[in-house]
């Protein structure tokens, strides 16, 4: 399902640590993510086990942060922000596998959660994902080992994966 919002300027492409290209006015976009806090909140649910849609999900191993997955997440959050939509399919028709392949992550299993959150961001985004049965199940999947997440203003993306080894 795609939700459309008031249009904003441009499209932003972000490549962490190596290259950052940003359109005019990009410094005004809040891209701050407390990755330590976000990972802690997610892992608290994983190591304790939780209910997703009324069905108990057993504990899972904690996730580790992966910067490459965070780049894929940032690209999608920037796209959603720049084109005023909330969806798993990018404005160019890309799906998660396309975005992860583009950043060079060699994956075996992948998943994605998206959200729109304004205030108390890390707490609210995790609270929202855990209240949604499908997002919660994604977070609790035991075969995921790594995650990256990013935001562009209120548009959040979490990418979960198991690398090919």
Contact map, one row per residue, 1 for C-alpha under 8 A:
111000000000000000000000000000000000000000000000000000000000000000000000000000000000011000000000000000000000000000000000000000000000000000000000000000000000000000000
111100000000000000000000000000000000000000000000000000000000000000000000000000000000111000000000000000000000000000000000000000000000000000000000000000000000000000000
111110000000000000000000000000000000000000000000000000000000000000000000000000000000111000000000000000000000000000000000000000000000000000000000000000000000000000000
011111000000000000000000000000000000000000000000000000000000000000000000000000000001110000000000000000000000000000000000000000000000000000000000000000000000000000000
001111100000000000000000000000000000000000000000000000000000000000000000000000000001100000000000000000000000000000000000000000000000000000000000000000000000000000000
000111110000000000000000000000000000000000000000000000000000000000000000000000000001000000000000000000000000000000000000000000000000000000000000000000000000000000000
000011111000000000000000000000000000000000000000000000000000000000000000000000000111000000000000000000000000000000000000000000000000000000000000000000000000000000000
000001111100000000000000000000000000000000000000000000000000000000000000000000001111000000000000000000000000000000000000000000000000000000000000000000000000000000000
000000111110000000000000000000000000000000000000000000000000000000000000000000000110000000000000000000000000000000000000000000000000000000000000000000000000000000000
000000011111000000000010000000000000000000000000000000000000000000000000000000000110000000000000000000000000000000000000000000000000000000000000000000000000000000000
000000001111100000000010000000000000000000000000000000000000000000000000000001100110000000000000000000000000000000000000000000000000000000000000000000000000000000000
000000000111110000001110000000000000000000000000000000000000000000000000001001100100000000000000000000000000000000000000000000000000000000000000000000000000000000000
000000000011111000011100000000000000000000000000000000000000000000000000001001100000000000000000000000000000000000000000000000000000000000000000000000000000000000000
000000000001111100111100000000000000000000000000000000000000000000000010011000000000000000000000000000000000000000000000000000000000000000000000000000000000000000000
000000000000111111111000000000000000000000000000000000000000000000000010001000000000000000000000000000000000000000000000000000000000000000000000000000000000000000000
000000000000011111110000000000000000000000000000000000000000000000110010000000000000000000000000000000000000000000000000000000000000000000000000000000000000000000000
000000000000001111110000000000000000000000000000000000000000000000000000000000000000000000000000000000000000000000000000000000000000000000000000000000000000000000000
000000000000001111110000000000000000000000000000000000000000000000000000000000000000000000000000000000000000000000000000000000000000000000000000000000000000000000000
000000000000011111111000000000000000000000000000000000000000000000000000000000000000000000000000000000000000000000000000000000000000000000000000000000000000000000000
000000000000111111111100000000000000000000000000000000000000000000000000000000000000000000000000000000000000000000000000000000000000000000000000000000000000000000000
000000000001111000111110000000000000000000000000000000000000000000000000000000000000000000000000000000000000000000000000000000000000000000000000000000000000000000000
000000000001110000011111010000000000000000000000000000000000000000000000000000000000000000000000000000000000000000000000000000000000000000000000000000000000000000000
000000000111000000001111110000000000000000000000000000000000000000000000000000000000000000000000000000000000000000000000000000000000000000000000000000000000000000000
000000000000000000000111111000000000000000000000000000000000000000000000000000000000000000000000000000000000000000000000000000000000000000000000000000000000000000000
000000000000000000000011111110000000000000000000000000000000000000000000000000000000000000000000000000000000000000000000000000000000000000000000000000000000000000000
000000000000000000000111111110000000000000000000000000000000000000000000000000000000000000000000000000000000000000000000000000000000000000000000000000000000000000000
000000000000000000000001111111000000000000000000000000000000000000000000000000000000000000000000000000000000000000000000000000000000000000000000000000000000000000000
000000000000000000000000111111000000000000000000000000000000000000000000000000000000000000000000000000000000000000000000000000000000000000000000000000000000000000000
000000000000000000000000111111100000000000000000000000000000000000000000000000000000000000000000000000000000000000000000000000000000000000000000000000011000000000000
000000000000000000000000001111110000000000000000000000000000000000000000000000000000000000000000000000000000000000000000000000000000000000000000000000111000000000000
000000000000000000000000000011111000000000000000000000000000000000000000000000000000000000000000000000000000000000000000000000000000000000000000000001111000000000000
000000000000000000000000000001111100000000000000000000000000000000000000000000000000000000000000000000000000000000000000000000000000000000000000000001100000000000000
000000000000000000000000000000111110010000000000000000000000000000000000000000000000000000000000000000000000000000000000010000000000000000000000000011100000000000000
000000000000000000000000000000011111110000000000000000000000000000000000000000000000000000000000000000000000000000000000010000000000000000000000000000000000000000000
000000000000000000000000000000001111111000000000000000000000000010000000000000000000000000000000000000000000000000000000000000000000000000000000000010000000000000000
000000000000000000000000000000000111111100000000000000000000000000000000000000000000000000000000000000000000000000000000000000000000000000000000000000000000000000000
000000000000000000000000000000000111111110000000000000000000000000000000000000000000000000000000000000000000000000000000010000000000000000000000000000000000000000000
000000000000000000000000000000001111111111000000000000000000000000000000000000000000000000000000000000000000000000000000011001000000000000000000000000000000000000000
000000000000000000000000000000000011111111100000000000000000001110000000000000000000000000000000000000000000000000000000000000000000000000000000000000000000000000000
000000000000000000000000000000000001111111110000000000000000000000000000000000000000000000000000000000000000000000000000000000000000000000000000000000000000000000000
000000000000000000000000000000000000111111111000000000000000000000000000000000000000000000000000000000000000000000000000001001000000000000000000000000000000000000000
000000000000000000000000000000000000011111111100000000000000000000000000000000000000000000000000000000000000000000000000000001000000000000100000000000000000000000000
000000000000000000000000000000000000001111111110000000000000111000000000000000000000000000000000000000000000000000000000000000000000000000000000000000000000000000000
000000000000000000000000000000000000000111111111000000000000000000000000000000000000000000000000000000000000000000000000000000000000000000000000000000000000000000000
000000000000000000000000000000000000000011111111110000000010000000000000000000000000000000000000000000000000000000000000000000000000000000010000000000000000000000000
000000000000000000000000000000000000000001111111110000000011110000000000000000000000000000000000000000000000000000000000000000000000000000110000000000000000000000000
000000000000000000000000000000000000000000111111100000000011110000000000000000000000000000000000000000000000000000000000000000000000000000000000000000000000000000000
000000000000000000000000000000000000000000011111110000000111000000000000000000000000000000000000000000000000000000000000000000000000000000000000000000000000000000000
000000000000000000000000000000000000000000001111111000011111000000000000000000000000000000000000000000000000000000000000000000000000000000010000000000000000000000000
000000000000000000000000000000000000000000001101111100011110000000000000000000000000000000000000000000000000000000000000000000000000000000000000000000000000000000000
000000000000000000000000000000000000000000000000111111111000000000000000000000000000000000000000000000000000000000000000000000000000000000000000000000000000000000000
000000000000000000000000000000000000000000000000011111111000000000000000000000000000000000000000000000000000000000000000000000000111110110000000000000000000000000000
000000000000000000000000000000000000000000000000001111100000000000000000000000000000000000000000000000000000000000000000000000000011100000000000000000000000000000000
000000000000000000000000000000000000000000000000001111110000000000000000000000000000000000000000000000000000000000000000000000000000000000000000000000000000000000000
000000000000000000000000000000000000000000000000001111111000000000000000000000000000000000000000000000000000000000000000000000000000000000000000000000000000000000000
000000000000000000000000000000000000000000000000111101111100000000000000000000000000000000000000000000000000000000000000000000000000000000000000000000000000000000000
000000000000000000000000000000000000000000000000111100111110000000000000000000000000000000000000000000000000000000000000000000000000000010010000000000000000000000000
000000000000000000000000000000000000000000000001110000011111000000000000000000000000000000000000000000000000000000000000000000000000000000000000000000000000000000000
000000000000000000000000000000000000000000001111110000001111100000000000000000000000000000000000000000000000000000000000000000000000000000010000000000000000000000000
000000000000000000000000000000000000000000000111100000000111110000000000000000000000000000000000000000000000000000000000000000000000000000011100000000000000000000000
000000000000000000000000000000000000000000100110000000000011111000000000000000000000000000000000000000000000000000000000000000000000000000000100100000000000000000000
000000000000000000000000000000000000000000100110000000000001111100000000000000000000000000000000000000000000000000000000000000000000000000000000100000000000000000000
000000000000000000000000000000000000001000100000000000000000111110000000000000000000000000000000000000000000000000000000000000000000000000000001111000000000000000000
000000000000000000000000000000000000001000000000000000000000011111000000000000000000000000000000000000000000000000000000000000000000000000000000111000000000000000000
000000000000000000000000000000000010001000000000000000000000001111100000000000000000000000000000000000000000000000000000000000000000000000000000011100000000000000000
000000000000000000000000000000000000000000000000000000000000000111111100000000000000000000000000000000000000000000000000000000000000000000000000011100000000000000000
000000000000000100000000000000000000000000000000000000000000000011111110000000000000000000000000000000000000000000000000000000000000000000000000000100000000000000000
000000000000000100000000000000000000000000000000000000000000000001111111000000000000000000000000000000111000000000000000000000000000000000000000000100000000000000000
000000000000000000000000000000000000000000000000000000000000000001111111100000000000000000000000000100101000000000000000000000000000000000000000001110000000001100000
000000000000000000000000000000000000000000000000000000000000000001111111110000000000000000000000000000000000000000000000000000000000000000000000001111000000011000000
000000000000011100000000000000000000000000000000000000000000000000111111111000000000000000000000000000100000000000000000000000000000000000000000000101000000000000000
000000000000000000000000000000000000000000000000000000000000000000011111111100000000000000000000001100100000000000000000000000000000000000000000000000000000001000000
000000000000000000000000000000000000000000000000000000000000000000001111111110000000000000000000000000000000000000000000000000000000000000000000000111100001111000000
000000000000010000000000000000000000000000000000000000000000000000000111111111000000000000000000000000000000000000000000000000000000000000000000000011110000100000000
000000000001111000000000000000000000000000000000000000000000000000000011111111100000000000000000001000000000000000000000000000000000000000000000000000000000000000000
000000000000000000000000000000000000000000000000000000000000000000000001111111110000000001000000001000000000000000000000000000000000000000000000000000000000100000000
000000000000000000000000000000000000000000000000000000000000000000000000111111111000000000000000000000000000000000000000000000000000000000000000000001110011100000000
000000000011100000000000000000000000000000000000000000000000000000000000011111111100000000000000000000000000000000000000000000000000000000000000000000110010000000000
000000000011100000000000000000000000000000000000000000000000000000000000001111111110000001100000000000000000000000000000000000000000000000000000000000000000000000000
000000000000000000000000000000000000000000000000000000000000000000000000000111111111111001100000000000000000000000000000000000000000000000000000000000000010000000000
000000010000000000000000000000000000000000000000000000000000000000000000000011111111100000000000000000000000000000000000000000000000000000000000000000011110000000000
000000111111000000000000000000000000000000000000000000000000000000000000000001111111000000000000000000000000000000000000000000000000000000000000000000000000000000000
000000111110000000000000000000000000000000000000000000000000000000000000000000111111100000100000000000000000000000000000000000000000000000000000000000000000000000000
000111110000000000000000000000000000000000000000000000000000000000000000000000011111110000000000000000000000000000000000000000000000000000000000000000000000000000000
011110000000000000000000000000000000000000000000000000000000000000000000000000011011111000000000000000000000000000000000000000000000000000000000000000000000000000000
111100000000000000000000000000000000000000000000000000000000000000000000000000010001111100000000000000000000000001110000000000000000000000000000000000000010000000000
111000000000000000000000000000000000000000000000000000000000000000000000000000010000111111000000000000000000000001000000000000000000000000000000000000000000000000000
000000000000000000000000000000000000000000000000000000000000000000000000000000000000011111000011000000000000000111000000000000000000000000000000000000000000000000000
000000000000000000000000000000000000000000000000000000000000000000000000000000000000001111111111000000000000000000000000000000000000000000000000000000000000000000000
000000000000000000000000000000000000000000000000000000000000000000000000000100110000001111111110000000000000000000000000000000000000000000000000000000000000000000000
000000000000000000000000000000000000000000000000000000000000000000000000000000110010000011111100000000000000000000000000000000000000000000000000000000000000000000000
000000000000000000000000000000000000000000000000000000000000000000000000000000000000000011111100000000000000000000000000000000000000000000000000000000000000000000000
000000000000000000000000000000000000000000000000000000000000000000000000000000000000000011111110000000000000000000000000000000000000000000000000000000000000000000000
000000000000000000000000000000000000000000000000000000000000000000000000000000000000000011111111111000000000000000000000000000000000000000000000000000000000000000000
000000000000000000000000000000000000000000000000000000000000000000000000000000000000000111001111111000000000000000000000000000000000000000000000000000000000000000000
000000000000000000000000000000000000000000000000000000000000000000000000000000000000000110000111111100000000011100000000000000000000000000000000000000000000000000000
000000000000000000000000000000000000000000000000000000000000000000000000000000000000000000000111111110000000010000000000000000000000000000000000000000000000000000000
000000000000000000000000000000000000000000000000000000000000000000000000000000000000000000000111111111000000000000000000000000000000000000000000000000000000000000000
000000000000000000000000000000000000000000000000000000000000000000000001001100000000000000000111111111100000000000000000000000000000000000000000000000000000000000000
000000000000000000000000000000000000000000000000000000000000000000001001000000000000000000000001111111111000000000000000000000000000000000000000000000000000000000000
000000000000000000000000000000000000000000000000000000000000000000000000000000000000000000000000111111111100000000000000000000000000000000000000000000000000000000000
000000000000000000000000000000000000000000000000000000000000000000000000000000000000000000000000011111111000000000000000000000000000000000000000000000000000000000000
000000000000000000000000000000000000000000000000000000000000000000011011000000000000000000000000001111111000000000000000000000000000000000000000000000000000000000000
000000000000000000000000000000000000000000000000000000000000000000010000000000000000000000000000000111111100000000000000000000000000000000000000000000000000000000000
000000000000000000000000000000000000000000000000000000000000000000011000000000000000000000000000000111111110000000000000000000000000000000000000000000000000000000100
000000000000000000000000000000000000000000000000000000000000000000000000000000000000000000000000000010011111000000000000000000000000000000000000000000000000000000110
000000000000000000000000000000000000000000000000000000000000000000000000000000000000000000000000000000001111110000000000000000000000000000000000000000000000000011110
000000000000000000000000000000000000000000000000000000000000000000000000000000000000000000000000000000000111110000000000000000000000000000000000000000000000000011110
000000000000000000000000000000000000000000000000000000000000000000000000000000000000000000000000000000000011111000000000000000000000000000000011000000000000000011100
000000000000000000000000000000000000000000000000000000000000000000000000000000000000000000000001100000000011111100000000000000000000000000000001000000000000001111000
000000000000000000000000000000000000000000000000000000000000000000000000000000000000000000000001000000000000111110000000000000000000000001000000000000000000001110000
000000000000000000000000000000000000000000000000000000000000000000000000000000000000000100000001000000000000011111000000000000000000000001000000000000000000111100000
000000000000000000000000000000000000000000000000000000000000000000000000000000000000000100000000000000000000001111100000000000001000001001000000000000000000111000000
000000000000000000000000000000000000000000000000000000000000000000000000000000000000011100000000000000000000000111110000000000000000000000000000000000000011110000000
000000000000000000000000000000000000000000000000000000000000000000000000000000000000010000000000000000000000000011111000000010011000000000000000000000000111100000000
000000000000000000000000000000000000000000000000000000000000000000000000000000000000010000000000000000000000000001111100000010000000000000000000000000000111000000000
000000000000000000000000000000000000000000000000000000000000000000000000000000000000000000000000000000000000000000111110100110000000000000000000000000000111000000000
000000000000000000000000000000000000000000000000000000000000000000000000000000000000000000000000000000000000000000011111100000000000000000000000000000001100000000000
000000000000000000000000000000000000000000000000000000000000000000000000000000000000000000000000000000000000000000001111100100000000000000000000000000000000000000000
000000000000000000000000000000000000000000000000000000000000000000000000000000000000000000000000000000000000000000000111111100000000000000000000000000000000000000000
000000000000000000000000000000000000000000000000000000000000000000000000000000000000000000000000000000000000000000001111111110000000000000000000000000000000000000000
000000000000000000000000000000001100110000000000000000000000000000000000000000000000000000000000000000000000000000000001111111000000000000000000000000000000000000000
000000000000000000000000000000000000010010000000000000000000000000000000000000000000000000000000000000000000000000000001111111100000000000000000000000000000000000000
000000000000000000000000000000000000000000000000000000000000000000000000000000000000000000000000000000000000000000001011111111110000000000000000000000000000000000000
000000000000000000000000000000000000000000000000000000000000000000000000000000000000000000000000000000000000000000111000111111111000000000000000000000000001000000000
000000000000000000000000000000000000010011000000000000000000000000000000000000000000000000000000000000000000000000000000011111111100000000000000000000000000000000000
000000000000000000000000000000000000000000000000000000000000000000000000000000000000000000000000000000000000000000000000001111111110000000000000000000000000000000000
000000000000000000000000000000000000000000000000000000000000000000000000000000000000000000000000000000000000000000100000000111111111000000000000000000000000000000000
000000000000000000000000000000000000000000000000000000000000000000000000000000000000000000000000000000000000000010100000000011111111101100000000000000000000000000000
000000000000000000000000000000000000000000000000000100000000000000000000000000000000000000000000000000000000000000000000000001111111101100100000000000000000000000000
000000000000000000000000000000000000000000000000000110000000000000000000000000000000000000000000000000000000000000000000000000111111101100000000000000000000000000000
000000000000000000000000000000000000000000000000000110000000000000000000000000000000000000000000000000000000000000000000000000011111111100000000000000000000000000000
000000000000000000000000000000000000000000000000000110000000000000000000000000000000000000000000000000000000000000000000000000001111111110000000000000000000000000000
000000000000000000000000000000000000000000000000000100000000000000000000000000000000000000000000000000000000000000000000000000000001111111000000000000000000000000000
000000000000000000000000000000000000000000000000000000000000000000000000000000000000000000000000000000000000000010000000000000001111111111100000000000000000000000000
000000000000000000000000000000000000000000000000000100000000000000000000000000000000000000000000000000000000000000000000000000001111111111110000000000000000000000000
000000000000000000000000000000000000000000000000000100001000000000000000000000000000000000000000000000000000000000000000000000000000111111111000000000000000000000000
000000000000000000000000000000000000000000000000000000000000000000000000000000000000000000000000000000000000001110000000000000000000011111111000000000000000000100000
000000000000000000000000000000000000000001000100000000000000000000000000000000000000000000000000000000000000000000000000000000000100001111111000000000000000000100000
000000000000000000000000000000000000000000001100100000001011000000000000000000000000000000000000000000000000000000000000000000000000000111111100000000000000000000000
000000000000000000000000000000000000000000000000000000000001000000000000000000000000000000000000000000000000000000000000000000000000000011111111000000000000000000000
000000000000000000000000000000000000000000000000000000000001100000000000000000000000000000000000000000000000000000000000000000000000000000011111100000000000000000000
000000000000000000000000000000000000000000000000000000000000000000000000000000000000000000000000000000000000100000000000000000000000000000001111100000000000000001000
000000000000000000000000000000000000000000000000000000000000001000000000000000000000000000000000000000000000110000000000000000000000000000001111111000000000000111000
000000000000000000000000000000000000000000000000000000000000111100000000000000000000000000000000000000000000000000000000000000000000000000000111111000000000000111100
000000000000000000000000000000000000000000000000000000000000001111000000000000000000000000000000000000000000000000000000000000000000000000000001111100000000000111100
000000000000000000000000000000000000000000000000000000000000001111001100000000000000000000000000000000000000000000000000000000000000000000000001111110000000011110000
000000000000000000000000000000000000000000000000000000000000000011111110100000000000000000000000000000000000000000000000000000000000000000000000011111000000011100000
000000000000000000000000000000001010000000000000000000000000000000001100110000000000000000000000000000000000000000000000000000000000000000000000001111100001111000000
000000000000000000000000000000111000000000000000000000000000000000000110110010000000000000000000000000000000000000000000000000000000000000000000000111110001110000000
000000000000000000000000000001111000000000000000000000000000000000000000110011000000000000000000000000000000000000000000000000000000000000000000000011111111100000000
000000000000000000000000000011100000000000000000000000000000000000000000010011001000000000000000000000000000000000000000000000000000000000000000000001111111000000000
000000000000000000000000000011100000000000000000000000000000000000000000000000001000000000000000000000000000000000000100000000000000000000000000000000111111000000000
000000000000000000000000000000000000000000000000000000000000000000000000000000001000000000000000000000000000000000111100000000000000000000000000000000111111000000000
000000000000000000000000000000000000000000000000000000000000000000000000000011011000010000000000000000000000000001111000000000000000000000000000000000111111100000000
000000000000000000000000000000000000000000000000000000000000000000000000100010000000000000000000000000000000000001111000000010000000000000000000000011111111110000000
000000000000000000000000000000000000000000000000000000000000000000000000110110000000000000000000000000000000000111100000000000000000000000000000000011100011111000000
000000000000000000000000000000000000000000000000000000000000000000000100100000000000000000000000000000000000000111000000000000000000000000000000001111000001111100000
000000000000000000000000000000000000000000000000000000000000000000001101100000000000000000000000000000000000011110000000000000000000000000000000001110000000111110000
000000000000000000000000000000000000000000000000000000000000000000001000000000000000000000000000000000000000011100000000000000000000000001100001111100000000011111000
000000000000000000000000000000000000000000000000000000000000000000000000000000000000000000000000000000000011111000000000000000000000000000000001111000000000001111100
000000000000000000000000000000000000000000000000000000000000000000000000000000000000000000000000000000000011110000000000000000000000000000000011110000000000000111110
000000000000000000000000000000000000000000000000000000000000000000000000000000000000000000000000000000001111100000000000000000000000000000000000110000000000000011111
000000000000000000000000000000000000000000000000000000000000000000000000000000000000000000000000000000000111000000000000000000000000000000000000000000000000000001111
000000000000000000000000000000000000000000000000000000000000000000000000000000000000000000000000000000000000000000000000000000000000000000000000000000000000000000111
